[in-house]
Amino acid sequence: GDTSNASFHDTLKTATSNFRAHFVSTLGVKKTLSEDVVVFPNPASDKLNIRFLSGMPAEAESIRLMDLPGREFRLPCVKSGKNQYTLDVSGLRAGFYLIQTETAHEGLRSVTFLKIN
């Protein structure tokens, strides 16, 4: 028979049996209450609005923006409504990002959004 084809299949079988998937919880976030925080538009290309349905942070500094590997980005954050802030995300590369907010009452909350060009 064709030994090169058999060798290929054996190698492929070995390679696939050694594959493992390992998932880690996102950045050690203890509690995710994304239903309390709404981001729009999602996906976003230039401006991203963050609306708080309950428990708005007292200051924009309590809003953190990170990429999925955990690098934090400092972006201009402007209060744009009673329960809303707007971020200028136009300078970010395309990809998924995590927004974390923290309030004394609600604790740590996070939500993801997709940045597009």
HUHUNOR-V55675 format. One record per run of one state. SS is the DSSP state (2 for helix, 1 for strand, 0 for the rest). FROM is the first residue (numbers start at 1). TO is the last residue. Records with the same first field share a line. If there is no record, write none. Layout:
SS: FROM-TO ; FROM-TO
This chain:
0: 1-2 ; 18-25 ; 29-33 ; 41-43 ; 45-46 ; 53-59 ; 68-71 ; 74-76 ; 82-83 ; 89-94 ; 104-106 ; 116-117
2: 3-17 ; 26-28 ; 34-36 ; 60-62
1: 37-40 ; 44-44 ; 47-52 ; 63-67 ; 72-73 ; 77-81 ; 84-88 ; 95-103 ; 107-115
